Amino acid sequence: MTLALSMVTLDCADPQRLAGFWAAALKTSVAGDYGDFVFLAPPPEGGVPLGFQRVPEPRVGKNRVHVDLTTPDRAAEVARLVELGASVSYDQLGTVPGIDWTTLTDPEGNEFCVAEHHEVG
């Protein structure tokens, strides 16, 4: 028996709204909308699709799991994501050798990171 990661699902208040943000962010599309559950097509750049599941309670505290994205131009992608509705929380520059990242939140406050890898030394 073998397990494979097939989707990451985020609990949310408005699955359609959040799916719209993430579809634009990842340059993909909604593959299925079942009211309380919406899922995206896999991103064209690779990776697993995201799902969005309506839950009655609001998110409280820090996410226990978050999405990490990578790009060769972190500043440009962060600016694009902010235009789509994300908010910047903070930057981590020089903390880990070879990687800088920005932590953002999506329109419902879920944290995610955009990273840029670079040569060390």
C-alpha positions in Angstrom: 0.0 0.0 0.0 1.3 3.5 -0.9 0.1 7.0 0.1 0.4 10.0 -2.2 -0.3 13.6 -1.4 -3.3 14.5 -3.7 -4.7 17.7 -2.3 -4.3 20.3 0.5 -7.6 21.5 1.9 -8.2 24.8 3.8 -11.1 25.3 6.1 -12.8 28.6 5.4 -16.0 30.6 5.7 -16.5 31.3 1.9 -15.1 28.5 -0.3 -16.0 30.2 -3.6 -14.3 33.5 -2.6 -11.2 31.8 -1.4 -11.0 29.5 -4.4 -11.2 32.5 -6.6 -8.2 34.2 -4.9 -6.1 31.0 -5.0 -7.0 30.2 -8.6 -5.8 33.6 -9.6 -2.7 33.4 -7.3 -1.7 30.0 -8.8 -2.9 30.8 -12.3 -5.2 27.8 -12.4 -9.0 27.3 -12.3 -11.8 25.9 -10.3 -12.2 22.2 -11.2 -15.2 21.5 -9.0 -17.7 23.5 -6.9 -20.0 21.5 -4.6 -21.3 24.4 -2.5 -19.5 23.7 0.8 -16.5 22.3 -1.0 -14.6 23.7 -3.9 -11.4 22.4 -5.4 -8.9 23.8 -7.9 -7.2 22.1 -10.9 -3.5 21.4 -10.3 -1.4 24.5 -10.8 0.2 24.5 -14.3 3.7 25.0 -12.7 3.2 21.7 -10.8 2.1 20.7 -7.3 -1.1 19.4 -5.8 -4.4 21.2 -6.1 -6.0 23.1 -3.2 -9.4 22.4 -1.8 -11.6 24.8 0.2 -14.1 23.5 2.7 -16.8 25.6 4.5 -16.7 25.3 8.3 -18.9 27.1 10.8 -16.2 28.4 13.2 -13.7 31.1 12.3 -10.0 30.5 12.3 -8.4 31.2 15.7 -4.7 31.6 16.3 -1.9 30.6 14.0 -2.3 28.1 11.2 -1.0 24.6 12.0 -0.3 24.0 8.3 0.4 26.5 5.6 1.2 26.6 1.9 4.8 27.4 0.8 5.3 28.8 -2.7 8.6 29.4 -4.5 9.5 31.9 -7.3 12.6 33.4 -8.8 11.2 36.9 -8.2 9.7 37.1 -4.7 9.1 40.8 -4.7 7.1 40.8 -8.0 5.0 37.8 -6.9 4.3 39.4 -3.4 3.2 42.6 -5.1 0.9 40.6 -7.5 -0.6 38.6 -4.6 -1.3 41.8 -2.6 -3.1 43.2 -5.7 -5.3 40.0 -5.6 -6.2 40.5 -2.0 -3.4 39.1 0.1 -1.8 41.0 3.0 1.9 41.0 3.9 2.7 39.9 7.5 6.5 40.0 7.5 9.8 39.2 5.6 12.4 36.7 6.7 15.6 37.8 5.0 18.9 36.2 5.8 17.6 34.0 8.6 18.1 30.7 6.7 21.1 30.5 4.3 20.0 30.3 0.7 16.3 31.3 1.1 14.4 34.5 1.8 10.7 34.5 2.2 7.7 36.7 2.8 4.8 35.5 5.0 1.4 36.7 3.8 -2.3 36.0 4.6 -5.0 35.2 2.1 -8.4 37.1 2.2 -9.6 34.9 5.1 -6.4 35.3 7.1 -4.7 31.9 6.3 -1.0 32.3 6.3 1.2 31.3 3.4 4.8 32.0 2.4 6.4 33.0 -0.9 10.1 32.1 -1.0 13.1 32.9 -3.3 16.1 30.6 -3.3 19.6 32.0 -3.9 23.2 31.0 -3.9 24.9 30.9 -0.5 28.2 32.6 0.0 
